[in-house]
């Protein structure tokens, strides 16, 4: 087992694609981030009035912050 | 978008208040911005294209109606009469004009 700060670190031996939720340093080699956005399909829209009030005319993009 | 397909919303628009007219202009401007963003990544989407053209057509008609009825919406509007109407138009914080 490899060590980081004298503590055993599982992530150094883990698959490099796995995301570890421990406090380990991210293992090397590292991959650059890959952003992924699914293609949007044109569908029903909000009315102009509702769209302006909600901040989007696309129902699938309406995502108010849950206060 | 059936609300854009109605043969002539403008007939009805002749009877709407100044505030309602401004509200509809703002709503259609936002609509057109949203459709622009969608079309930038989907330039061949015919349904979105159709909605964009309908939105802009209606927006222009409402802007022209506002211009004729109440004066300049922006400095790029037609100035009615013999003087530069823009300086006579209300400031943004003079909201009471919307109630006319």
Backbone of each chain as nested JSON, in Angstrom:
{
  "chains": [
    {"id": "A", "residues": [
      {"number": 1, "name": "UNK", "atoms": {"N": [0.843, -1.201, 0.0], "CA": [0.0, 0.0, 0.0], "C": [0.872, 1.243, 0.0]}},
      {"number": 2, "name": "UNK", "atoms": {"N": [0.659, 2.108, -0.933], "CA": [1.407, 3.37, -0.973], "C": [0.927, 4.292, 0.132]}},
      {"number": 3, "name": "UNK", "atoms": {"N": [1.751, 5.262, 0.436], "CA": [1.405, 6.145, 1.555], "C": [1.469, 7.606, 1.155]}},
      {"number": 4, "name": "UNK", "atoms": {"N": [0.542, 8.336, 1.678], "CA": [0.567, 9.79, 1.542], "C": [0.494, 10.357, 2.942]}},
      {"number": 5, "name": "UNK", "atoms": {"N": [1.423, 11.244, 3.273], "CA": [1.518, 11.792, 4.632], "C": [1.578, 10.67, 5.671]}},
      {"number": 6, "name": "UNK", "atoms": {"N": [2.331, 9.624, 5.305], "CA": [2.505, 8.488, 6.199], "C": [1.232, 7.708, 6.49]}},
      {"number": 7, "name": "UNK", "atoms": {"N": [0.168, 7.985, 5.732], "CA": [-1.053, 7.205, 5.935], "C": [-1.3, 6.365, 4.689]}},
      {"number": 8, "name": "UNK", "atoms": {"N": [-1.76, 5.151, 4.877], "CA": [-2.056, 4.308, 3.724], "C": [-3.127, 4.984, 2.856]}},
      {"number": 9, "name": "UNK", "atoms": {"N": [-2.92, 4.902, 1.575], "CA": [-3.864, 5.576, 0.694], "C": [-4.373, 4.613, -0.356]}},
      {"number": 10, "name": "UNK", "atoms": {"N": [-5.619, 4.303, -0.284], "CA": [-6.227, 3.355, -1.199], "C": [-6.278, 3.885, -2.628]}},
      {"number": 11, "name": "UNK", "atoms": {"N": [-6.425, 5.219, -2.734], "CA": [-6.676, 5.763, -4.053], "C": [-5.48, 5.616, -4.982]}},
      {"number": 12, "name": "UNK", "atoms": {"N": [-4.284, 5.521, -4.413], "CA": [-3.107, 5.404, -5.271], "C": [-3.09, 4.079, -6.029]}},
      {"number": 13, "name": "UNK", "atoms": {"N": [-3.774, 3.1, -5.488], "CA": [-3.809, 1.816, -6.17], "C": [-5.142, 1.597, -6.893]}},
      {"number": 14, "name": "UNK", "atoms": {"N": [-6.052, 2.524, -6.706], "CA": [-7.384, 2.345, -7.304], "C": [-7.331, 2.641, -8.798]}},
      {"number": 15, "name": "UNK", "atoms": {"N": [-8.333, 2.16, -9.473], "CA": [-8.503, 2.501, -10.879], "C": [-8.471, 4.017, -11.024]}},
      {"number": 16, "name": "UNK", "atoms": {"N": [-7.697, 4.487, -11.979], "CA": [-7.517, 5.934, -12.067], "C": [-8.782, 6.653, -12.506]}},
      {"number": 17, "name": "UNK", "atoms": {"N": [-9.748, 5.908, -13.019], "CA": [-10.994, 6.556, -13.422], "C": [-11.996, 6.646, -12.274]}},
      {"number": 18, "name": "UNK", "atoms": {"N": [-11.7, 5.933, -11.211], "CA": [-12.633, 5.943, -10.083], "C": [-12.525, 7.224, -9.295]}},
      {"number": 19, "name": "UNK", "atoms": {"N": [-13.629, 7.669, -8.817], "CA": [-13.624, 8.857, -7.979], "C": [-13.618, 8.387, -6.533]}},
      {"number": 20, "name": "UNK", "atoms": {"N": [-12.592, 8.759, -5.811], "CA": [-12.509, 8.388, -4.408], "C": [-13.082, 9.497, -3.556]}},
      {"number": 21, "name": "UNK", "atoms": {"N": [-13.869, 9.122, -2.596], "CA": [-14.46, 10.14, -1.739], "C": [-13.679, 10.309, -0.444]}},
      {"number": 22, "name": "UNK", "atoms": {"N": [-12.538, 9.612, -0.339], "CA": [-11.718, 9.789, 0.854], "C": [-10.931, 11.081, 0.733]}},
      {"number": 23, "name": "UNK", "atoms": {"N": [-10.13, 11.368, 1.739], "CA": [-9.369, 12.616, 1.711], "C": [-8.045, 12.446, 0.968]}},
      {"number": 24, "name": "UNK", "atoms": {"N": [-7.899, 11.361, 0.224], "CA": [-6.664, 11.118, -0.502], "C": [-6.428, 12.161, -1.584]}},
      {"number": 25, "name": "UNK", "atoms": {"N": [-5.171, 12.325, -1.901], "CA": [-4.823, 13.144, -3.054], "C": [-5.264, 12.398, -4.307]}},
      {"number": 26, "name": "UNK", "atoms": {"N": [-5.655, 13.144, -5.333], "CA": [-6.097, 12.526, -6.587], "C": [-4.929, 11.743, -7.189]}},
      {"number": 27, "name": "UNK", "atoms": {"N": [-5.147, 10.481, -7.57], "CA": [-4.045, 9.656, -8.067], "C": [-3.526, 10.14, -9.426]}},
      {"number": 28, "name": "UNK", "atoms": {"N": [-2.312, 9.828, -9.693], "CA": [-1.731, 10.107, -10.998], "C": [-1.637, 8.795, -11.765]}},
      {"number": 29, "name": "UNK", "atoms": {"N": [-1.648, 8.721, -13.09], "CA": [-1.811, 9.897, -13.945], "C": [-3.241, 10.429, -13.896]}},
      {"number": 30, "name": "UNK", "atoms": {"N": [-3.363, 11.73, -14.024], "CA": [-4.689, 12.347, -13.961], "C": [-5.21, 12.598, -15.365]}},
      {"number": 31, "name": "UNK", "atoms": {"N": [-6.516, 12.522, -15.499], "CA": [-7.145, 12.901, -16.757], "C": [-7.679, 14.315, -16.621]}},
      {"number": 32, "name": "UNK", "atoms": {"N": [-7.584, 15.049, -17.682], "CA": [-8.206, 16.362, -17.665], "C": [-9.718, 16.161, -17.61]}},
      {"number": 33, "name": "UNK", "atoms": {"N": [-10.4, 17.167, -17.116], "CA": [-11.855, 17.058, -17.007], "C": [-12.491, 16.985, -18.389]}},
      {"number": 34, "name": "UNK", "atoms": {"N": [-13.489, 16.147, -18.504], "CA": [-14.264, 16.074, -19.735], "C": [-15.681, 16.536, -19.425]}},
      {"number": 35, "name": "UNK", "atoms": {"N": [-16.067, 17.651, -20.007], "CA": [-17.433, 18.121, -19.799], "C": [-18.358, 17.394, -20.758]}},
      {"number": 36, "name": "UNK", "atoms": {"N": [-19.561, 17.128, -20.3], "CA": [-20.524, 16.426, -21.139], "C": [-21.89, 17.041, -20.968]}},
      {"number": 37, "name": "UNK", "atoms": {"N": [-22.487, 17.463, -22.06], "CA": [-23.828, 18.043, -22.025], "C": [-24.689, 17.303, -23.037]}},
      {"number": 38, "name": "UNK", "atoms": {"N": [-25.763, 16.667, -22.604], "CA": [-26.613, 15.968, -23.564], "C": [-27.253, 16.956, -24.533]}},
      {"number": 39, "name": "UNK", "atoms": {"N": [-27.477, 16.506, -25.758], "CA": [-28.075, 17.383, -26.763], "C": [-29.53, 17.65, -26.388]}},
      {"number": 40, "name": "UNK", "atoms": {"N": [-29.926, 18.893, -26.509], "CA": [-31.285, 19.275, -26.134], "C": [-32.222, 19.036, -27.316]}},
      {"number": 41, "name": "UNK", "atoms": {"N": [-33.372, 18.444, -27.034], "CA": [-34.377, 18.208, -28.066], "C": [-35.452, 19.275, -27.951]}},
      {"number": 42, "name": "UNK", "atoms": {"N": [-35.801, 19.881, -29.09], "CA": [-36.805, 20.949, -29.079], "C": [-38.185, 20.384, -28.794]}},
      {"number": 43, "name": "UNK", "atoms": {"N": [-38.813, 20.904, -27.758], "CA": [-40.134, 20.411, -27.39], "C": [-41.044, 21.552, -27.001]}},
      {"number": 44, "name": "UNK", "atoms": {"N": [-42.059, 21.259, -26.188], "CA": [-42.988, 22.309, -25.765], "C": [-42.25, 23.396, -24.978]}},
      {"number": 45, "name": "UNK", "atoms": {"N": [-42.667, 24.631, -25.171], "CA": [-42.051, 25.769, -24.494], "C": [-43.032, 26.38, -23.507]}},
      {"number": 46, "name": "UNK", "atoms": {"N": [-42.482, 27.137, -22.564], "CA": [-43.349, 27.992, -21.752], "C": [-43.862, 29.123, -22.629]}},
      {"number": 47, "name": "UNK", "atoms": {"N": [-44.944, 29.748, -22.226], "CA": [-45.409, 30.95, -22.907], "C": [-44.365, 32.045, -22.658]}},
      {"number": 48, "name": "UNK", "atoms": {"N": [-44.327, 33.079, -23.507], "CA": [-43.362, 34.161, -23.277], "C": [-43.47, 34.748, -21.865]}},
      {"number": 49, "name": "UNK", "atoms": {"N": [-44.693, 34.904, -21.392], "CA": [-44.882, 35.475, -20.051], "C": [-44.288, 34.581, -18.97]}},
      {"number": 50, "name": "UNK", "atoms": {"N": [-44.609, 33.307, -19.047], "CA": [-44.115, 32.361, -18.043], "C": [-42.595, 32.206, -18.162]}},
      {"number": 51, "name": "UNK", "atoms": {"N": [-42.108, 32.202, -19.407], "CA": [-40.674, 32.05, -19.624], "C": [-39.863, 33.165, -18.998]}},
      {"number": 52, "name": "UNK", "atoms": {"N": [-40.314, 34.407, -19.209], "CA": [-39.58, 35.541, -18.636], "C": [-39.597, 35.467, -17.112]}},
      {"number": 53, "name": "UNK", "atoms": {"N": [-40.728, 35.05, -16.554], "CA": [-40.838, 34.959, -15.1], "C": [-39.927, 33.861, -14.545]}},
      {"number": 54, "name": "UNK", "atoms": {"N": [-39.783, 32.779, -15.29], "CA": [-39.008, 31.648, -14.787], "C": [-37.541, 31.703, -15.184]}},
      {"number": 55, "name": "UNK", "atoms": {"N": [-37.21, 32.554, -16.142], "CA": [-35.812, 32.678, -16.539], "C": [-35.392, 31.729, -17.631]}},
      {"number": 56, "name": "UNK", "atoms": {"N": [-36.311, 30.954, -18.156], "CA": [-36.04, 30.093, -19.304], "C": [-37.354, 29.766, -19.99]}},
      {"number": 57, "name": "UNK", "atoms": {"N": [-37.309, 29.567, -21.298], "CA": [-38.533, 29.155, -21.995], "C": [-38.595, 27.64, -22.14]}},
      {"number": 58, "name": "UNK", "atoms": {"N": [-37.54, 26.966, -21.675], "CA": [-37.466, 25.508, -21.834], "C": [-37.78, 24.804, -20.512]}},
      {"number": 59, "name": "UNK", "atoms": {"N": [-38.913, 24.094, -20.444], "CA": [-39.278, 23.435, -19.19], "C": [-38.18, 22.501, -18.669]}},
      {"number": 60, "name": "UNK", "atoms": {"N": [-37.454, 21.849, -19.592], "CA": [-36.416, 20.916, -19.148], "C": [-35.218, 21.625, -18.523]}},
      {"number": 61, "name": "UNK", "atoms": {"N": [-35.129, 22.938, -18.694], "CA": [-34.014, 23.694, -18.103], "C": [-34.435, 24.458, -16.852]}},
      {"number": 62, "name": "UNK", "atoms": {"N": [-35.724, 24.412, -16.538], "CA": [-36.197, 25.149, -15.369], "C": [-35.787, 24.401, -14.107]}},
      {"number": 63, "name": "UNK", "atoms": {"N": [-34.948, 25.029, -13.334], "CA": [-34.39, 24.356, -12.16], "C": [-34.147, 25.382, -11.06]}},
      {"number": 64, "name": "UNK", "atoms": {"N": [-35.214, 25.803, -10.412], "CA": [-35.059, 26.829, -9.371], "C": [-34.245, 26.303, -8.187]}},
      {"number": 65, "name": "UNK", "atoms": {"N": [-33.477, 27.198, -7.6], "CA": [-32.684, 26.787, -6.434], "C": [-33.619, 26.499, -5.272]}},
      {"number": 66, "name": "UNK", "atoms": {"N": [-33.477, 25.331, -4.652], "CA": [-34.396, 24.982, -3.545], "C": [-34.043, 25.704, -2.253]}},
      {"number": 67, "name": "UNK", "atoms": {"N": [-34.626, 26.857, -2.053], "CA": [-34.368, 27.609, -0.814], "C": [-35.004, 26.929, 0.379]}}
    ]},
    {"id": "B", "residues": [
      {"number": 1, "name": "UNK", "atoms": {"N": [-46.724, 26.656, -31.016], "CA": [-46.939, 27.829, -30.174], "C": [-48.19, 28.552, -30.663]}},
      {"number": 2, "name": "UNK", "atoms": {"N": [-49.33, 28.12, -30.187], "CA": [-50.575, 28.635, -30.723], "C": [-50.768, 30.122, -30.458]}},
      {"number": 3, "name": "UNK", "atoms": {"N": [-50.142, 30.632, -29.379], "CA": [-50.344, 32.051, -29.09], "C": [-49.67, 32.936, -30.142]}},
      {"number": 4, "name": "UNK", "atoms": {"N": [-48.736, 32.343, -30.919], "CA": [-48.124, 33.106, -32.003], "C": [-48.824, 32.845, -33.33]}},
      {"number": 5, "name": "UNK", "atoms": {"N": [-49.575, 31.758, -33.37], "CA": [-50.199, 31.385, -34.631], "C": [-51.504, 32.115, -34.885]}},
      {"number": 6, "name": "UNK", "atoms": {"N": [-52.039, 32.724, -33.86], "CA": [-53.288, 33.464, -34.05], "C": [-53.103, 34.482, -35.167]}},
      {"number": 7, "name": "UNK", "atoms": {"N": [-54.062, 34.546, -36.084], "CA": [-53.895, 35.351, -37.291], "C": [-53.434, 36.772, -37.014]}},
      {"number": 8, "name": "UNK", "atoms": {"N": [-54.027, 37.414, -36.045], "CA": [-53.575, 38.77, -35.759], "C": [-53.824, 39.147, -34.314]}},
      {"number": 9, "name": "UNK", "atoms": {"N": [-52.821, 38.947, -33.505], "CA": [-52.943, 39.365, -32.118], "C": [-52.923, 40.874, -31.993]}},
      {"number": 10, "name": "UNK", "atoms": {"N": [-52.498, 41.521, -33.064], "CA": [-52.33, 42.962, -33.017], "C": [-53.682, 43.66, -32.916]}},
      {"number": 11, "name": "UNK", "atoms": {"N": [-54.71, 43.061, -33.539], "CA": [-56.044, 43.635, -33.428], "C": [-56.415, 43.761, -31.968]}},
      {"number": 12, "name": "UNK", "atoms": {"N": [-56.113, 42.697, -31.208], "CA": [-56.376, 42.72, -29.785], "C": [-55.4, 43.677, -29.088]}},
      {"number": 13, "name": "UNK", "atoms": {"N": [-54.165, 43.704, -29.613], "CA": [-53.132, 44.518, -28.974], "C": [-53.466, 45.992, -29.006]}},
      {"number": 14, "name": "UNK", "atoms": {"N": [-54.295, 46.41, -29.974], "CA": [-54.673, 47.815, -30.05], "C": [-55.42, 48.261, -28.805]}},
      {"number": 15, "name": "UNK", "atoms": {"N": [-55.941, 47.319, -28.075], "CA": [-56.744, 47.672, -26.908], "C": [-56.02, 47.373, -25.602]}},
      {"number": 16, "name": "UNK", "atoms": {"N": [-54.79, 46.901, -25.685], "CA": [-54.093, 46.618, -24.437], "C": [-53.436, 47.885, -23.91]}},
      {"number": 17, "name": "UNK", "atoms": {"N": [-53.194, 47.893, -22.604], "CA": [-52.619, 49.073, -21.956], "C": [-51.144, 49.209, -22.323]}},
      {"number": 18, "name": "UNK", "atoms": {"N": [-50.606, 50.379, -22.019], "CA": [-49.191, 50.621, -22.278], "C": [-48.316, 49.646, -21.505]}},
      {"number": 19, "name": "UNK", "atoms": {"N": [-48.703, 49.394, -20.261], "CA": [-47.915, 48.47, -19.438], "C": [-47.934, 47.063, -20.019]}},
      {"number": 20, "name": "UNK", "atoms": {"N": [-49.125, 46.639, -20.449], "CA": [-49.24, 45.298, -21.019], "C": [-48.44, 45.193, -22.315]}},
      {"number": 21, "name": "UNK", "atoms": {"N": [-48.455, 46.283, -23.084], "CA": [-47.681, 46.303, -24.328], "C": [-46.19, 46.168, -24.028]}},
      {"number": 22, "name": "UNK", "atoms": {"N": [-45.711, 46.944, -23.056], "CA": [-44.298, 46.859, -22.666], "C": [-43.962, 45.47, -22.138]}},
      {"number": 23, "name": "UNK", "atoms": {"N": [-44.877, 44.92, -21.328], "CA": [-44.646, 43.58, -20.78], "C": [-44.489, 42.564, -21.901]}},
      {"number": 24, "name": "UNK", "atoms": {"N": [-45.382, 42.646, -22.894], "CA": [-45.317, 41.683, -23.998], "C": [-44.034, 41.854, -24.808]}},
      {"number": 25, "name": "UNK", "atoms": {"N": [-43.606, 43.118, -24.979], "CA": [-42.351, 43.356, -25.697], "C": [-41.187, 42.729, -24.936]}},
      {"number": 26, "name": "UNK", "atoms": {"N": [-41.154, 42.913, -23.628], "CA": [-40.077, 42.328, -22.807], "C": [-40.096, 40.804, -22.891]}},
      {"number": 27, "name": "UNK", "atoms": {"N": [-41.31, 40.254, -22.848], "CA": [-41.429, 38.79, -22.886], "C": [-40.94, 38.235, -24.222]}},
      {"number": 28, "name": "UNK", "atoms": {"N": [-41.306, 38.912, -25.302], "CA": [-40.899, 38.431, -26.628], "C": [-39.409, 38.637, -26.865]}},
      {"number": 29, "name": "UNK", "atoms": {"N": [-38.85, 39.702, -26.285], "CA": [-37.398, 39.896, -26.395], "C": [-36.666, 38.748, -25.703]}},
      {"number": 30, "name": "UNK", "atoms": {"N": [-37.152, 38.38, -24.524], "CA": [-36.524, 37.263, -23.816], "C": [-36.67, 35.966, -24.6]}},
      {"number": 31, "name": "UNK", "atoms": {"N": [-37.877, 35.777, -25.147], "CA": [-38.143, 34.606, -25.987], "C": [-37.136, 34.531, -27.141]}},
      {"number": 32, "name": "UNK", "atoms": {"N": [-36.903, 35.645, -27.782], "CA": [-36.01, 35.635, -28.942], "C": [-34.566, 35.379, -28.524]}},
      {"number": 33, "name": "UNK", "atoms": {"N": [-34.165, 35.87, -27.356], "CA": [-32.81, 35.582, -26.857], "C": [-32.659, 34.091, -26.6]}},
      {"number": 34, "name": "UNK", "atoms": {"N": [-33.688, 33.504, -25.973], "CA": [-33.647, 32.077, -25.671], "C": [-33.575, 31.231, -26.946]}},
      {"number": 35, "name": "UNK", "atoms": {"N": [-34.388, 31.605, -27.923], "CA": [-34.389, 30.85, -29.181], "C": [-33.065, 31.036, -29.924]}},
      {"number": 36, "name": "UNK", "atoms": {"N": [-32.473, 32.218, -29.799], "CA": [-31.153, 32.446, -30.389], "C": [-30.135, 31.468, -29.82]}},
      {"number": 37, "name": "UNK", "atoms": {"N": [-30.136, 31.348, -28.494], "CA": [-29.171, 30.451, -27.849], "C": [-29.379, 29.016, -28.305]}},
      {"number": 38, "name": "UNK", "atoms": {"N": [-30.646, 28.605, -28.408], "CA": [-30.931, 27.233, -28.852], "C": [-30.484, 27.038, -30.298]}},
      {"number": 39, "name": "UNK", "atoms": {"N": [-30.82, 28.008, -31.149], "CA": [-30.517, 27.852, -32.576], "C": [-29.008, 27.912, -32.855]}},
      {"number": 40, "name": "UNK", "atoms": {"N": [-28.263, 28.594, -31.993], "CA": [-26.812, 28.622, -32.195], "C": [-26.213, 27.222, -32.141]}},
      {"number": 41, "name": "UNK", "atoms": {"N": [-26.84, 26.344, -31.351], "CA": [-26.332, 24.968, -31.274], "C": [-27.191, 23.992, -32.071]}},
      {"number": 42, "name": "UNK", "atoms": {"N": [-28.335, 24.449, -32.581], "CA": [-29.221, 23.595, -33.384], "C": [-29.671, 24.365, -34.629]}},
      {"number": 43, "name": "UNK", "atoms": {"N": [-28.726, 24.748, -35.494], "CA": [-29.075, 25.664, -36.591], "C": [-30.048, 25.085, -37.616]}},
      {"number": 44, "name": "UNK", "atoms": {"N": [-30.252, 23.781, -37.61], "CA": [-31.15, 23.172, -38.608], "C": [-32.476, 22.729, -38.023]}},
      {"number": 45, "name": "UNK", "atoms": {"N": [-32.768, 23.156, -36.792], "CA": [-34.02, 22.753, -36.145], "C": [-35.158, 23.621, -36.695]}},
      {"number": 46, "name": "UNK", "atoms": {"N": [-35.969, 23.018, -37.588], "CA": [-36.964, 23.826, -38.301], "C": [-38.054, 24.352, -37.387]}},
      {"number": 47, "name": "UNK", "atoms": {"N": [-38.436, 23.579, -36.364], "CA": [-39.486, 24.043, -35.454], "C": [-39.013, 25.262, -34.677]}},
      {"number": 48, "name": "UNK", "atoms": {"N": [-37.777, 25.214, -34.184], "CA": [-37.232, 26.351, -33.442], "C": [-37.071, 27.565, -34.352]}},
      {"number": 49, "name": "UNK", "atoms": {"N": [-36.664, 27.306, -35.585], "CA": [-36.487, 28.377, -36.56], "C": [-37.811, 29.094, -36.82]}},
      {"number": 50, "name": "UNK", "atoms": {"N": [-38.847, 28.273, -36.985], "CA": [-40.185, 28.82, -37.215], "C": [-40.634, 29.675, -36.028]}},
      {"number": 51, "name": "UNK", "atoms": {"N": [-40.414, 29.151, -34.813], "CA": [-40.803, 29.899, -33.619], "C": [-40.006, 31.192, -33.494]}},
      {"number": 52, "name": "UNK", "atoms": {"N": [-38.726, 31.127, -33.846], "CA": [-37.904, 32.338, -33.791], "C": [-38.449, 33.409, -34.735]}},
      {"number": 53, "name": "UNK", "atoms": {"N": [-38.737, 33.006, -35.965], "CA": [-39.229, 33.982, -36.937], "C": [-40.577, 34.556, -36.518]}},
      {"number": 54, "name": "UNK", "atoms": {"N": [-41.447, 33.682, -35.981], "CA": [-42.756, 34.162, -35.519], "C": [-42.588, 35.122, -34.346]}},
      {"number": 55, "name": "UNK", "atoms": {"N": [-41.667, 34.798, -33.436], "CA": [-41.425, 35.656, -32.274], "C": [-40.922, 37.028, -32.702]}},
      {"number": 56, "name": "UNK", "atoms": {"N": [-39.95, 37.038, -33.596], "CA": [-39.366, 38.306, -34.032], "C": [-40.376, 39.133, -34.826]}},
      {"number": 57, "name": "UNK", "atoms": {"N": [-41.182, 38.45, -35.647], "CA": [-42.211, 39.16, -36.407], "C": [-43.187, 39.852, -35.467]}},
      {"number": 58, "name": "UNK", "atoms": {"N": [-43.655, 39.103, -34.481], "CA": [-44.611, 39.689, -33.549], "C": [-43.95, 40.789, -32.71]}},
      {"number": 59, "name": "UNK", "atoms": {"N": [-42.714, 40.561, -32.289], "CA": [-41.99, 41.557, -31.5], "C": [-41.884, 42.88, -32.254]}},
      {"number": 60, "name": "UNK", "atoms": {"N": [-41.525, 42.801, -33.528], "CA": [-41.391, 44.031, -34.323], "C": [-42.712, 44.754, -34.449]}},
      {"number": 61, "name": "UNK", "atoms": {"N": [-43.79, 43.996, -34.626], "CA": [-45.096, 44.631, -34.748], "C": [-45.47, 45.347, -33.461]}},
      {"number": 62, "name": "UNK", "atoms": {"N": [-45.193, 44.703, -32.326], "CA": [-45.526, 45.341, -31.054], "C": [-44.644, 46.561, -30.811]}},
      {"number": 63, "name": "UNK", "atoms": {"N": [-43.367, 46.462, -31.199], "CA": [-42.47, 47.614, -31.036], "C": [-42.925, 48.783, -31.899]}},
      {"number": 64, "name": "UNK", "atoms": {"N": [-43.351, 48.47, -33.139], "CA": [-43.847, 49.532, -34.014], "C": [-45.124, 50.147, -33.459]}},
      {"number": 65, "name": "UNK", "atoms": {"N": [-45.991, 49.287, -32.928], "CA": [-47.223, 49.789, -32.322], "C": [-46.908, 50.711, -31.15]}},
      {"number": 66, "name": "UNK", "atoms": {"N": [-45.966, 50.295, -30.299], "CA": [-45.575, 51.127, -29.16], "C": [-45.027, 52.46, -29.649]}},
      {"number": 67, "name": "UNK", "atoms": {"N": [-44.178, 52.38, -30.669], "CA": [-43.548, 53.569, -31.227], "C": [-44.609, 54.557, -31.733]}},
      {"number": 68, "name": "UNK", "atoms": {"N": [-45.601, 54.022, -32.424], "CA": [-46.656, 54.883, -32.958], "C": [-47.515, 55.488, -31.864]}},
      {"number": 69, "name": "UNK", "atoms": {"N": [-47.814, 54.656, -30.853], "CA": [-48.73, 55.109, -29.814], "C": [-48.067, 55.989, -28.771]}},
      {"number": 70, "name": "UNK", "atoms": {"N": [-46.875, 55.582, -28.307], "CA": [-46.286, 56.231, -27.13], "C": [-44.943, 56.9, -27.38]}},
      {"number": 71, "name": "UNK", "atoms": {"N": [-44.382, 56.718, -28.563], "CA": [-43.09, 57.342, -28.812], "C": [-41.952, 56.346, -28.83]}},
      {"number": 72, "name": "UNK", "atoms": {"N": [-40.768, 56.854, -28.511], "CA": [-39.571, 56.057, -28.722], "C": [-39.355, 55.016, -27.629]}},
      {"number": 73, "name": "UNK", "atoms": {"N": [-39.105, 53.81, -28.072], "CA": [-38.813, 52.723, -27.148], "C": [-37.316, 52.716, -26.839]}},
      {"number": 74, "name": "UNK", "atoms": {"N": [-36.529, 53.017, -27.846], "CA": [-35.077, 53.153, -27.705], "C": [-34.663, 54.328, -28.589]}},
      {"number": 75, "name": "UNK", "atoms": {"N": [-33.411, 54.805, -28.468], "CA": [-32.986, 55.896, -29.351], "C": [-32.983, 55.488, -30.824]}},
      {"number": 76, "name": "UNK", "atoms": {"N": [-33.11, 54.196, -31.104], "CA": [-33.143, 53.751, -32.493], "C": [-34.57, 53.657, -33.019]}},
      {"number": 77, "name": "UNK", "atoms": {"N": [-35.519, 54.223, -32.299], "CA": [-36.906, 54.256, -32.768], "C": [-37.127, 55.489, -33.638]}},
      {"number": 78, "name": "UNK", "atoms": {"N": [-38.291, 55.501, -34.305], "CA": [-38.699, 56.694, -35.049], "C": [-39.089, 57.786, -34.054]}},
      {"number": 79, "name": "UNK", "atoms": {"N": [-38.613, 58.994, -34.286], "CA": [-39.027, 60.128, -33.461], "C": [-40.192, 60.824, -34.142]}},
      {"number": 80, "name": "UNK", "atoms": {"N": [-41.344, 60.855, -33.482], "CA": [-42.531, 61.457, -34.081], "C": [-42.457, 62.968, -33.943]}},
      {"number": 81, "name": "UNK", "atoms": {"N": [-43.068, 63.662, -34.853], "CA": [-43.139, 65.103, -34.73], "C": [-41.863, 65.81, -35.153]}},
      {"number": 82, "name": "UNK", "atoms": {"N": [-41.724, 67.076, -34.736], "CA": [-40.646, 67.931, -35.235], "C": [-39.432, 67.972, -34.331]}},
      {"number": 83, "name": "UNK", "atoms": {"N": [-39.55, 67.381, -33.124], "CA": [-38.417, 67.477, -32.203], "C": [-37.918, 66.081, -31.836]}},
      {"number": 84, "name": "UNK", "atoms": {"N": [-36.749, 66.06, -31.233], "CA": [-36.133, 64.802, -30.78], "C": [-36.899, 64.32, -29.556]}},
      {"number": 85, "name": "UNK", "atoms": {"N": [-37.732, 63.323, -29.804], "CA": [-38.675, 62.882, -28.782], "C": [-38.013, 62.163, -27.607]}},
      {"number": 86, "name": "UNK", "atoms": {"N": [-36.831, 61.629, -27.869], "CA": [-36.161, 60.793, -26.848], "C": [-35.994, 61.526, -25.524]}},
      {"number": 87, "name": "UNK", "atoms": {"N": [-35.644, 62.819, -25.596], "CA": [-35.405, 63.562, -24.348], "C": [-36.701, 63.816, -23.58]}},
      {"number": 88, "name": "UNK", "atoms": {"N": [-37.828, 63.642, -24.253], "CA": [-39.117, 63.837, -23.584], "C": [-39.64, 62.533, -22.986]}},
      {"number": 89, "name": "UNK", "atoms": {"N": [-39.02, 61.428, -23.36], "CA": [-39.551, 60.138, -22.905], "C": [-39.148, 59.874, -21.45]}},
      {"number": 90, "name": "UNK", "atoms": {"N": [-39.932, 59.069, -20.755], "CA": [-39.702, 58.878, -19.325], "C": [-38.398, 58.142, -19.023]}},
      {"number": 91, "name": "UNK", "atoms": {"N": [-37.822, 58.44, -17.852], "CA": [-36.659, 57.713, -17.366], "C": [-37.121, 56.347, -16.846]}},
      {"number": 92, "name": "UNK", "atoms": {"N": [-36.183, 55.424, -16.803], "CA": [-36.577, 54.074, -16.367], "C": [-37.233, 54.045, -14.98]}},
      {"number": 93, "name": "UNK", "atoms": {"N": [-36.847, 54.991, -14.094], "CA": [-37.41, 54.935, -12.741], "C": [-38.763, 55.634, -12.669]}},
      {"number": 94, "name": "UNK", "atoms": {"N": [-39.159, 56.252, -13.778], "CA": [-40.471, 56.899, -13.795], "C": [-41.519, 55.875, -14.211]}},
      {"number": 95, "name": "UNK", "atoms": {"N": [-41.746, 54.93, -13.325], "CA": [-42.548, 53.762, -13.682], "C": [-44.017, 54.105, -13.896]}},
      {"number": 96, "name": "UNK", "atoms": {"N": [-44.466, 55.221, -13.371], "CA": [-45.9, 55.509, -13.434], "C": [-46.378, 55.637, -14.878]}},
      {"number": 97, "name": "UNK", "atoms": {"N": [-45.438, 55.923, -15.817], "CA": [-45.865, 56.047, -17.209], "C": [-46.465, 54.728, -17.712]}},
      {"number": 98, "name": "UNK", "atoms": {"N": [-46.069, 53.639, -17.089], "CA": [-46.567, 52.35, -17.555], "C": [-48.051, 52.185, -17.296]}},
      {"number": 99, "name": "UNK", "atoms": {"N": [-48.595, 53.012, -16.416], "CA": [-50.002, 52.868, -16.064], "C": [-50.913, 53.632, -17.02]}},
      {"number": 100, "name": "UNK", "atoms": {"N": [-50.328, 54.452, -17.894], "CA": [-51.148, 55.254, -18.82], "C": [-52.059, 54.366, -19.644]}}
    ]}
  ]
}
